[in-house]
Amino acid sequence: MARREEMLEAAIRAIAGSGFRRLSLREIARESGVESAHLVYYFGSRDGLLQAVIERWDADTQVARAAEADPDRPLDFLVEHVRLNLYVPGLVHLLHSFAAEAIAPSHEAHAFFRRRYALAAKVVSESIAAEQAAGLIPTDLDPAAEAQRLTAVSDGVQLQALLDERVDAVALLAGAVEALRSLSDDPAVRLGDESVPLLTSLRKGLAAPV
C-alpha cells in the first residue's frame, strides 16, 4: 500500500499548507499533484479521503502522546497539542468542518466522529484521573464530566482562533487546565518544543514556509 500512503501524505500536506475550503476531490487531487481517479480508487470518495487524513493525524498524535506525555501531568500534552496545531490551521479547519458535516446520521463519517469524540473524552478523562492520583487535581471532581468540559474548551478555542487570530487558544486552554489544578502547589502548564520533539516535528514539518 505504498502508493496509498504516498497519496495520503500528499493530501495531508496539501490541506495543511493551503488550507481547507470545502475542497472537492478534484481540487484536493490538484493540490496534491495526483490524479483524482487514483484518490477514488484508494479512498473511495472525498469523505473517505478526509476521514483517512484525520485518522492519520490522530494516530500520529497518539504515538507522540504515548512517547512524550508526562504520566503525572498528561494535561500539559493536551495544551501542547493545541499549541502545535496552530502551525497547521488547514488541518484544524478540516477537522471542525468535516465534523460539522458528519452530524447527520446518514453521513458516511457519522459513526467515525462519534467514536473519535468518545475516544478523545476517554483519553482526557484518564489524564485527569492520572493528575488526581498525582495530587494535582482535587479527587472530588468527576474525571468524565471534567473531560467533556475540557474537550469542549479545546475545540472551542481552536475554532475561535481560526476565526480571529487575536484569540490566544493556548492561553485559554492552559487557563482551563490550571483552574482544574487550582488546589495544587504547581498548577502551571509547562510548554516548549523541547519537551515534545516528536509532536513538534509532526506539526512543524507540515507547516507552510513563512
C-alpha positions as CSV (number, residue, x, y, z in Angstrom):
1,M,0.0,0.0,0.0
2,A,3.0,2.3,-0.5
3,R,1.1,4.3,-3.2
4,R,-1.8,4.9,-1.0
5,E,0.5,6.1,1.8
6,E,2.2,8.5,-0.7
7,M,-1.1,9.9,-1.8
8,L,-2.4,10.3,1.8
9,E,0.8,12.1,2.8
10,A,0.5,14.4,-0.2
11,A,-3.2,15.2,0.7
12,I,-2.2,15.9,4.3
13,R,0.5,18.3,3.2
14,A,-1.8,20.0,0.7
15,I,-4.5,20.6,3.2
16,A,-2.1,21.7,5.9
17,G,-0.3,24.0,3.6
18,S,-3.1,25.6,1.5
19,G,-5.9,25.2,4.0
20,F,-9.3,23.5,3.8
21,R,-12.0,25.3,2.0
22,R,-14.6,22.6,1.4
23,L,-12.3,21.3,-1.3
24,S,-13.7,19.0,-3.9
25,L,-11.9,15.7,-4.6
26,R,-10.7,17.1,-7.9
27,E,-9.2,20.2,-6.1
28,I,-7.5,18.0,-3.4
29,A,-6.0,15.9,-6.2
30,R,-4.7,19.0,-8.0
31,E,-3.2,20.4,-4.8
32,S,-1.7,17.0,-4.0
33,G,-0.3,16.6,-7.5
34,V,-2.1,13.3,-8.2
35,E,-5.0,12.2,-10.4
36,S,-8.4,12.3,-8.8
37,A,-9.2,8.8,-10.2
38,H,-6.3,7.5,-8.1
39,L,-7.8,9.0,-5.0
40,V,-11.1,7.5,-5.7
41,Y,-9.5,4.1,-6.2
42,Y,-7.7,4.1,-2.9
43,F,-10.1,6.1,-0.7
44,G,-13.5,5.6,-2.4
45,S,-14.7,9.2,-2.1
46,R,-13.8,12.7,-0.9
47,D,-15.2,11.9,2.5
48,G,-13.2,8.6,2.6
49,L,-10.0,10.6,1.9
50,L,-10.8,13.3,4.5
51,Q,-11.5,10.6,7.1
52,A,-8.2,8.9,6.3
53,V,-6.4,12.3,6.8
54,I,-7.9,12.7,10.2
55,E,-7.2,9.1,11.2
56,R,-3.6,9.6,10.3
57,W,-3.4,12.8,12.2
58,D,-4.9,11.2,15.3
59,A,-2.7,8.1,15.0
60,D,0.5,10.3,14.8
61,T,-0.8,12.4,17.8
62,Q,-1.4,9.2,19.9
63,V,2.1,7.9,19.1
64,A,3.6,11.2,20.3
65,R,1.4,11.3,23.3
66,A,2.5,7.8,24.4
67,A,6.1,8.8,24.0
68,E,6.1,12.3,25.4
69,A,3.2,13.0,27.8
70,D,4.4,13.3,31.4
71,P,2.5,10.5,33.2
72,D,1.9,12.8,36.2
73,R,1.0,15.8,34.1
74,P,-0.6,14.5,30.9
75,L,-2.9,17.5,30.5
76,D,0.2,19.5,29.6
77,F,0.3,17.4,26.4
78,L,-3.2,18.4,25.6
79,V,-2.2,22.0,25.6
80,E,1.0,21.3,23.7
81,H,-1.2,19.6,21.1
82,V,-3.3,22.7,20.6
83,R,-0.2,25.0,20.6
84,L,1.4,23.0,17.8
85,N,-1.9,22.7,15.9
86,L,-1.6,26.4,15.3
87,Y,1.1,25.5,12.7
88,V,-1.4,23.5,10.7
89,P,-4.6,25.6,10.6
90,G,-5.8,23.8,7.4
91,L,-6.0,20.5,9.3
92,V,-7.8,22.1,12.2
93,H,-10.2,23.7,9.8
94,L,-10.7,20.3,8.1
95,L,-11.5,18.6,11.4
96,H,-14.1,21.1,12.5
97,S,-15.7,21.5,9.1
98,F,-15.9,17.7,8.4
99,A,-17.2,17.0,11.9
100,A,-20.0,19.5,11.3
101,E,-20.8,17.9,8.0
102,A,-21.0,14.5,9.7
103,I,-23.6,15.5,12.3
104,A,-26.3,14.0,10.1
105,P,-26.7,10.2,11.0
106,S,-26.8,9.4,7.3
107,H,-23.3,10.9,6.7
108,E,-20.6,8.5,5.7
109,A,-18.3,9.7,8.6
110,H,-21.0,10.0,11.3
111,A,-20.1,6.8,13.2
112,F,-16.4,7.6,12.8
113,F,-16.8,11.0,14.5
114,R,-18.9,9.5,17.3
115,R,-16.1,7.0,18.0
116,R,-13.5,9.7,17.7
117,Y,-15.1,12.1,20.2
118,A,-15.8,9.2,22.6
119,L,-12.1,8.2,22.5
120,A,-10.9,11.8,22.9
121,A,-13.1,12.2,26.0
122,K,-11.8,8.9,27.4
123,V,-8.2,10.0,26.9
124,V,-8.8,13.3,28.6
125,S,-10.7,11.6,31.4
126,E,-7.8,9.2,32.0
127,S,-5.4,12.2,32.0
128,I,-7.5,13.9,34.7
129,A,-7.6,10.8,36.8
130,A,-3.8,10.5,36.5
131,E,-3.4,14.1,37.7
132,Q,-5.8,13.4,40.6
133,A,-3.6,10.4,41.5
134,A,-0.6,12.7,41.4
135,G,-2.2,15.2,43.7
136,L,-2.6,17.9,41.1
137,I,-6.4,17.9,40.7
138,P,-8.9,17.5,43.5
139,T,-10.2,14.0,43.8
140,D,-13.8,15.0,44.4
141,L,-14.1,16.1,40.7
142,D,-15.7,13.7,38.2
143,P,-13.0,13.0,35.6
144,A,-15.6,12.1,32.9
145,A,-17.6,15.3,33.4
146,E,-14.4,17.5,33.5
147,A,-13.1,15.8,30.4
148,Q,-16.2,16.7,28.5
149,R,-15.8,20.4,29.6
150,L,-12.1,20.4,28.8
151,T,-12.6,18.9,25.3
152,A,-15.3,21.5,24.6
153,V,-12.9,24.2,25.6
154,S,-10.2,22.8,23.4
155,D,-12.4,22.5,20.4
156,G,-14.0,25.9,21.0
157,V,-10.8,27.9,21.4
158,Q,-9.3,26.4,18.3
159,L,-12.3,27.3,16.3
160,Q,-12.3,30.8,17.7
161,A,-8.6,31.1,16.8
162,L,-9.4,30.1,13.2
163,L,-11.9,33.0,13.0
164,D,-9.8,35.6,14.8
165,E,-6.0,35.3,15.1
166,R,-6.1,37.6,18.1
167,V,-7.6,34.7,20.2
168,D,-4.9,33.1,22.2
169,A,-6.1,29.5,22.2
170,V,-3.1,28.2,24.1
171,A,-3.6,30.6,27.0
172,L,-7.3,29.9,27.2
173,L,-6.9,26.2,27.3
174,A,-3.9,26.4,29.7
175,G,-6.1,28.6,32.0
176,A,-8.8,25.9,32.0
177,V,-6.2,23.2,32.9
178,E,-4.7,25.4,35.6
179,A,-8.2,26.1,37.0
180,L,-8.6,22.3,37.5
181,R,-5.3,22.3,39.3
182,S,-6.3,25.2,41.4
183,L,-5.5,23.5,44.7
184,S,-2.1,22.3,43.5
185,D,1.2,23.9,44.6
186,D,2.3,23.8,41.0
187,P,-0.7,24.4,38.7
188,A,1.2,26.0,35.7
189,V,1.1,24.3,32.3
190,R,4.7,23.7,31.1
191,L,5.1,24.2,27.4
192,G,8.1,24.0,25.0
193,D,9.2,22.3,21.8
194,E,12.0,20.6,23.6
195,S,9.5,18.6,25.8
196,V,7.6,17.2,22.9
197,P,10.1,16.9,20.0
198,L,8.1,14.2,18.1
199,L,4.8,16.1,18.2
200,T,6.7,19.3,17.3
201,S,8.3,17.6,14.2
202,L,4.9,16.2,13.2
203,R,3.2,19.6,13.2
204,K,6.0,22.0,12.2
205,G,7.1,19.5,9.5
206,L,3.7,20.2,7.8
207,A,3.6,23.9,8.4
208,A,3.7,26.2,5.4
209,P,7.0,28.1,4.9
210,V,7.0,31.5,6.5
